Amino acid sequence: MNRAVADEHSVMVPVGEVRLAGDLSVPPAARGLVVFAHGSGSGRFSPRNRAVAEVLVEAGLATLLMDLLTAEEEAEDLRTARLRFDVPLLGGRVISTIDWLASEPNVGELPVGCFGASTGAAGALIAAAERPQRVSAVVSRGGRPDLAADALRRVRAPTLLIVGGRDTEVIRLNRLAQAKLAGESQLVIVPGAGHLFEEPGSLEQVAALARDWVLQHL
C-alpha cells in the first residue's frame, strides 16, 4: 500500500467545549483505524509518531494523529507542564475522539486500535477500558501505562508495551502496569534504545512491532 494514494485530510474533533485538530489518513480498503494519543508536550506533528503512522498506512490501516490539547492549552502546558500529566483529561479526549469517529464516513465501521506515547499511553488505556466494544488493540511506545491506575484492571484489549532497553525506570513502571492488565499483554524491550527511540533502527523496530500487533488483533 502506498501512502501517496491514501485519502489524507485535516479534521476538527469536537470534544466538549473545545475542538481538537487532527490529521486523518485513510488508505484504500482500510482494514482498521489507529488513533494516536500523544503526551508530554507532543502533538500531531510528532516526527516519531508520524513515522510509525506511515508504516501503518502502508499496511492498509487508517490513522488519526491529533492534538489532545488546544493551542491555548499547549501554551499553558509549556509554562506549567500541568496538562500533559492530566491523565483523566487526556483519556476523556481519546474517548470522545473514538466516539466521534464512529459517525465519520469511510472509517466509522472500522475496528479501532490506539497507539499511545508517553503519558498518552495512559489516555489510550483509559479509552480501552471505557470503550471495550470499540478498542480492539493498544500499543504503548515509551509510555506511562502505570498512570492509567485503576483503569488497567478493566483493559481487555490486547496490549503491547514497547520500551527502550536503556529506559530502565520506564521498564520498571511498565512491568508494574502489565501485571494489572486484565487482557492479553506483551512487554517488548528494544535493546540499546532510549526513551525517545532516537537510535538508528530503533524507531523502525517500534513501527514494525506496532503494525504486526494491530494487524493481528484488529
Beta strands, then each sheet from edge to edge (+ up, - down):
strand 1: 7-15
strand 2: 18-26
strand 3: 32-37
strand 4: 61-66
strand 5: 112-117
strand 6: 135-141
strand 7: 159-164
strand 8: 185-190
sheet 1: 1+ 2- 4+ 3+ 5+ 6+ 7+ 8+
end
